[in-house]
Amino acid sequence: MNILITGGAGFIGSHLSRYLIGKGHKITILDDFSNSSPANIRDMLLNRQIRLVKGDVRDAKLINEITDGIDIIFHLAAQIHIDKSILEPKYTFDVNVLGTLNILEAARKRDFEKIVFASTSEVYGTALKDRIDEDHPLNPQSPYAASKAAADRLCHAYSKTYGMNVSIIRNFNTFGPFQKDTGYGSVIPIFIRRVLENKPPIIYGSGEQTRDFMYIDDAVHAYDIIMNKNADGALNFGSGRDITINDLANLIIRLCGKDLTPVHVESRPGEVMKLCADTSKSRALGFEPKYTLESGIQMLIDWTKKYKFDEWKI
Ligand SMILES: NC(=O)c1ccc[n+]([C@@H]2O[C@H](COP(=O)([O-])OP(=O)(O)OC[C@H]3O[C@@H](n4cnc5c(N)ncnc54)[C@H](O)[C@@H]3O)[C@@H](O)[C@H]2O)c1
C-alpha cells in the first residue's frame, strides 16, 4: 500500500515508518522538522526507503498534492508540547486542528482505504474513575489537549457525515528511542538524560500526578492493530497501569545506578493529575503490551548510553 505518514520524522512516526517499510509498504513522510531531526529517519533516507516531503500540514495545497495515489494516511503531525501550547495556543490550534482539517478535506475528495488519527489520552483530562475507557468525558485541561480533542471530534464527525473510514487512536504516554530529551521533551527521556549526567530529575508540583506509560514497540503494535482491524469509534492503547512521577523518577535513578534526589518545582498550569487506560476495547482486538515499564526504561537507558547525543544535531 501507499502510505502517507504526517509527522513521520518524529518519535512515533519514525518507528512506525520503519515498521511499515518492513511490511512491504511504500512510505511517504511529510514533516516540517519543527520538532524532529532528519537523524531520526537517516537510515531510511540513506537506503532510499522513503519519499520525504519537507512541508507543513497547514499547507492545504501541498496536502492535496501529496495525497494523490495514497491509500492510507497516518496523521501524526502535531505540536505536541503542553508547555508550548500554553505559550502559543493559536499556533497549536492551527497545526493540530486546521492541519487535521486539511488532511480530512484532502481525503474527502479521494478514495482512501483509511485515515488513522493520532489522538491522545490527554483529551480526557484528570481521570474521573480508576481507569479511563473510551466513553470517559473529554475534559481537556490545556490548549494542546483541547486542540487534540477538537481534531479527534472532527475526525469522528467526518466519518459520520461523509462515511469516511477514520480511525482514532488514543495512546497513553509513549516512550522510547528518538524521543526528545531536551527542551520541550518528554518526561522519561528527560529524566534518563539528566540522571545519566548526574543531575537530579526535576518534578513539577507534588509528583503525585500519575501517568500510564507504554513502550514504543507496543505503540507501533497498536498502530498495526488499528490499521488492520475495524474498530467502532476511538480506541485507547496503554499499559493499563499508572505510576506517580515521584516513583518514576526514583525508578530511573535506581535503574541508572545513581544516588540522586529529585527536585520539585512549581506545578504546571493545566496539569492532569491521573491518567490510566482501560484497554478492554483494544485488548479485545488483540492488543497485549509486551514490555513492562521497567524493561522499557532499561532498554531506553541502554540505548541512550550508546547513542551519541551529537547526532540529534545532524
Ligand atoms: N508521545 C506520546 O506519548 C504521545 C501520546 C499520545 C499521542 N501522541 C500523538 O502522537 C503523535 C506523534 O507524537 P510524537 O511523540 O511522535 O511527537 P513528535 O513531535 O516527535 O512528532 C510529531 C512530528 O510532527 C512534526 N510536525 C509538527 N508540526 C508540523 C507541521 N505543521 N507540519 C508538518 N509536520 C509537523 C514534527 O516535526 C514531528 O516530527 C502526535 O500527534 C501526538 O499528539 C503522542
The ligand as a Gaussian input file, in Angstrom:
#p B3LYP/6-31G(d) Opt

LIG

0 1
 N        4.480000      10.597000      22.502000
 C        3.376000      10.357000      23.194000
 O        3.441000       9.982000      24.371000
 C        2.013000      10.503000      22.545000
 C        0.901000      10.030000      23.260000
 C       -0.360000      10.165000      22.672000
 C       -0.496000      10.746000      21.434000
 N        0.598000      11.200000      20.773000
 C        0.386000      11.810000      19.442000
 O        1.168000      11.075000      18.510000
 C        1.643000      11.953000      17.506000
 C        3.154000      11.835000      17.375000
 O        3.736000      12.187000      18.626000
 P        5.318000      12.117000      18.872000
 O        5.532000      11.868000      20.308000
 O        5.938000      11.223000      17.874000
 O        5.706000      13.645000      18.604000
 P        6.849000      14.272000      17.689000
 O        6.865000      15.734000      17.967000
 O        8.107000      13.522000      17.850000
 O        6.268000      14.010000      16.224000
 C        5.430000      14.938000      15.584000
 C        6.095000      15.322000      14.279000
 O        5.258000      16.270000      13.609000
 C        6.098000      17.254000      13.023000
 N        5.311000      18.475000      12.862000
 C        4.935000      19.352000      13.814000
 N        4.238000      20.360000      13.258000
 C        4.163000      20.099000      11.925000
 C        3.590000      20.779000      10.834000
 N        2.949000      21.938000      10.997000
 N        3.704000      20.229000       9.621000
 C        4.369000      19.070000       9.427000
 N        4.956000      18.387000      10.432000
 C        4.855000      18.905000      11.666000
 C        7.249000      17.418000      14.000000
 O        8.412000      17.972000      13.384000
 C        7.476000      15.970000      14.444000
 O        8.414000      15.326000      13.620000
 C        1.167000      13.357000      17.875000
 O        0.017000      13.647000      17.113000
 C        0.836000      13.262000      19.339000
 O       -0.180000      14.165000      19.701000
 C        1.852000      11.101000      21.299000

